[in-house]
């Protein structure tokens, strides 16, 4: 990437409202993602394994809403897996394993001030 490309990235990310983005991500994982998982015909326990075997395909069975939901769920898992390992663990423990905060803090070795 050329030096001038970095200045473009700086311009883009300087305009990001971090607080709003955090709230949007929290909302997605807390409210929308569980509904998509259900629409896709998955359960949260199926997402705990690193590989989802039931990949959607363009077959004659299954409706398009279910297939679309499956794609979004799979892409969400792929996005989580592309994060740094510490963020992967946090996202998986919180939103896929659905563990309470005190257990997540314990497993990650975080103090309350680090976690919140």
C-alpha positions as YAML, in Angstrom:
chain: A
units: angstrom
residues:
- id: 1
  name: UNK
  ca: [0.00, 0.00, 0.00]
- id: 2
  name: UNK
  ca: [1.41, 3.38, -0.95]
- id: 3
  name: UNK
  ca: [1.88, 6.18, 1.57]
- id: 4
  name: UNK
  ca: [-0.87, 8.23, -0.01]
- id: 5
  name: UNK
  ca: [-3.28, 5.29, 0.46]
- id: 6
  name: UNK
  ca: [-2.67, 5.46, 4.20]
- id: 7
  name: UNK
  ca: [-3.78, 9.09, 4.28]
- id: 8
  name: UNK
  ca: [-7.02, 8.07, 2.58]
- id: 9
  name: UNK
  ca: [-7.58, 5.39, 5.25]
- id: 10
  name: UNK
  ca: [-6.86, 7.97, 7.95]
- id: 11
  name: UNK
  ca: [-9.48, 10.26, 6.44]
- id: 12
  name: UNK
  ca: [-12.05, 7.48, 6.32]
- id: 13
  name: UNK
  ca: [-11.46, 6.25, 9.86]
- id: 14
  name: UNK
  ca: [-11.18, 9.71, 11.40]
- id: 15
  name: UNK
  ca: [-14.84, 10.20, 10.51]
- id: 16
  name: UNK
  ca: [-15.99, 7.01, 12.25]
- id: 17
  name: UNK
  ca: [-18.16, 7.55, 15.30]
- id: 18
  name: UNK
  ca: [-16.58, 4.90, 17.54]
- id: 19
  name: UNK
  ca: [-19.29, 5.02, 20.20]
- id: 20
  name: UNK
  ca: [-22.08, 4.64, 17.64]
- id: 21
  name: UNK
  ca: [-20.20, 1.81, 15.91]
- id: 22
  name: UNK
  ca: [-19.75, -0.02, 19.23]
- id: 23
  name: UNK
  ca: [-23.46, 0.36, 19.96]
- id: 24
  name: UNK
  ca: [-24.38, -0.91, 16.49]
- id: 25
  name: UNK
  ca: [-22.15, -3.97, 16.88]
- id: 26
  name: UNK
  ca: [-23.55, -4.68, 20.36]
- id: 27
  name: UNK
  ca: [-27.09, -4.35, 19.02]
- id: 28
  name: UNK
  ca: [-26.36, -6.65, 16.09]
- id: 29
  name: UNK
  ca: [-24.90, -9.40, 18.27]
- id: 30
  name: UNK
  ca: [-27.45, -9.04, 21.07]
- id: 31
  name: UNK
  ca: [-30.62, -8.66, 19.01]
- id: 32
  name: UNK
  ca: [-30.29, -9.35, 15.30]
- id: 33
  name: UNK
  ca: [-27.75, -12.17, 15.24]
- id: 34
  name: UNK
  ca: [-29.75, -14.56, 17.48]
- id: 35
  name: UNK
  ca: [-32.80, -14.04, 15.24]
- id: 36
  name: UNK
  ca: [-30.73, -14.72, 12.12]
- id: 37
  name: UNK
  ca: [-29.38, -17.89, 13.73]
- id: 38
  name: UNK
  ca: [-32.95, -19.10, 14.31]
- id: 39
  name: UNK
  ca: [-34.08, -18.12, 10.78]
- id: 40
  name: UNK
  ca: [-31.10, -20.01, 9.40]
- id: 41
  name: UNK
  ca: [-32.23, -23.15, 11.19]
- id: 42
  name: UNK
  ca: [-29.19, -23.22, 13.48]
- id: 43
  name: UNK
  ca: [-28.91, -23.16, 17.23]
- id: 44
  name: UNK
  ca: [-26.25, -21.20, 19.10]
- id: 45
  name: UNK
  ca: [-24.72, -24.49, 20.26]
- id: 46
  name: UNK
  ca: [-24.09, -25.45, 16.62]
- id: 47
  name: UNK
  ca: [-22.07, -22.26, 16.16]
- id: 48
  name: UNK
  ca: [-19.71, -23.12, 19.00]
- id: 49
  name: UNK
  ca: [-17.73, -25.49, 16.82]
- id: 50
  name: UNK
  ca: [-15.25, -23.76, 14.53]
- id: 51
  name: UNK
  ca: [-16.73, -25.30, 11.35]
- id: 52
  name: UNK
  ca: [-20.35, -25.16, 10.31]
- id: 53
  name: UNK
  ca: [-20.99, -28.28, 8.25]
- id: 54
  name: UNK
  ca: [-24.38, -27.30, 6.84]
- id: 55
  name: UNK
  ca: [-23.28, -24.70, 4.32]
- id: 56
  name: UNK
  ca: [-26.12, -23.23, 2.28]
- id: 57
  name: UNK
  ca: [-26.28, -24.03, -1.37]
- id: 58
  name: UNK
  ca: [-28.56, -23.22, -4.26]
- id: 59
  name: UNK
  ca: [-30.61, -26.39, -4.01]
- id: 60
  name: UNK
  ca: [-34.31, -26.86, -4.58]
- id: 61
  name: UNK
  ca: [-35.02, -27.22, -0.86]
- id: 62
  name: UNK
  ca: [-34.97, -24.46, 1.72]
- id: 63
  name: UNK
  ca: [-36.49, -21.05, 1.20]
- id: 64
  name: UNK
  ca: [-34.48, -17.98, 0.25]
- id: 65
  name: UNK
  ca: [-34.95, -16.32, 3.66]
- id: 66
  name: UNK
  ca: [-33.38, -19.34, 5.34]
- id: 67
  name: UNK
  ca: [-30.52, -19.44, 2.83]
- id: 68
  name: UNK
  ca: [-29.92, -15.68, 3.16]
- id: 69
  name: UNK
  ca: [-29.92, -15.96, 6.95]
- id: 70
  name: UNK
  ca: [-27.45, -18.84, 6.75]
- id: 71
  name: UNK
  ca: [-25.12, -16.79, 4.59]
- id: 72
  name: UNK
  ca: [-25.22, -13.87, 7.03]
- id: 73
  name: UNK
  ca: [-24.60, -16.19, 10.01]
- id: 74
  name: UNK
  ca: [-21.67, -17.88, 8.27]
- id: 75
  name: UNK
  ca: [-20.19, -14.55, 7.18]
- id: 76
  name: UNK
  ca: [-20.54, -13.27, 10.75]
- id: 77
  name: UNK
  ca: [-18.60, -16.27, 12.05]
- id: 78
  name: UNK
  ca: [-15.96, -15.74, 9.35]
- id: 79
  name: UNK
  ca: [-15.68, -12.07, 10.35]
- id: 80
  name: UNK
  ca: [-15.21, -13.04, 14.01]
- id: 81
  name: UNK
  ca: [-12.51, -15.53, 12.99]
- id: 82
  name: UNK
  ca: [-10.65, -12.77, 11.14]
- id: 83
  name: UNK
  ca: [-10.34, -10.68, 14.29]
- id: 84
  name: UNK
  ca: [-7.27, -10.75, 16.51]
- id: 85
  name: UNK
  ca: [-7.38, -13.79, 18.78]
- id: 86
  name: UNK
  ca: [-8.22, -11.81, 21.94]
- id: 87
  name: UNK
  ca: [-11.24, -10.26, 20.21]
- id: 88
  name: UNK
  ca: [-12.29, -13.61, 18.72]
- id: 89
  name: UNK
  ca: [-12.34, -15.11, 22.19]
- id: 90
  name: UNK
  ca: [-14.29, -12.19, 23.63]
- id: 91
  name: UNK
  ca: [-16.89, -12.19, 20.85]
- id: 92
  name: UNK
  ca: [-17.34, -15.95, 20.97]
- id: 93
  name: UNK
  ca: [-17.61, -16.12, 24.77]
- id: 94
  name: UNK
  ca: [-20.07, -13.22, 24.90]
- id: 95
  name: UNK
  ca: [-22.30, -13.72, 21.88]
- id: 96
  name: UNK
  ca: [-21.99, -17.34, 20.81]
- id: 97
  name: UNK
  ca: [-21.35, -19.14, 24.09]
- id: 98
  name: UNK
  ca: [-23.62, -16.54, 25.77]
- id: 99
  name: UNK
  ca: [-21.65, -16.60, 29.02]
- id: 100
  name: UNK
  ca: [-22.22, -14.04, 31.77]
- id: 101
  name: UNK
  ca: [-19.73, -11.18, 32.02]
- id: 102
  name: UNK
  ca: [-18.09, -12.39, 35.24]
- id: 103
  name: UNK
  ca: [-17.21, -15.75, 33.64]
- id: 104
  name: UNK
  ca: [-15.90, -14.04, 30.50]
- id: 105
  name: UNK
  ca: [-13.69, -11.80, 32.64]
- id: 106
  name: UNK
  ca: [-12.43, -14.84, 34.52]
- id: 107
  name: UNK
  ca: [-11.65, -16.81, 31.36]
- id: 108
  name: UNK
  ca: [-9.88, -13.89, 29.72]
- id: 109
  name: UNK
  ca: [-8.06, -12.93, 32.88]
- id: 110
  name: UNK
  ca: [-9.55, -9.42, 32.80]
- id: 111
  name: UNK
  ca: [-10.24, -7.19, 35.76]
- id: 112
  name: UNK
  ca: [-13.54, -5.30, 35.84]
- id: 113
  name: UNK
  ca: [-11.84, -2.07, 34.70]
- id: 114
  name: UNK
  ca: [-10.30, -3.85, 31.68]
- id: 115
  name: UNK
  ca: [-13.56, -5.46, 30.66]
- id: 116
  name: UNK
  ca: [-16.01, -2.59, 30.90]
...
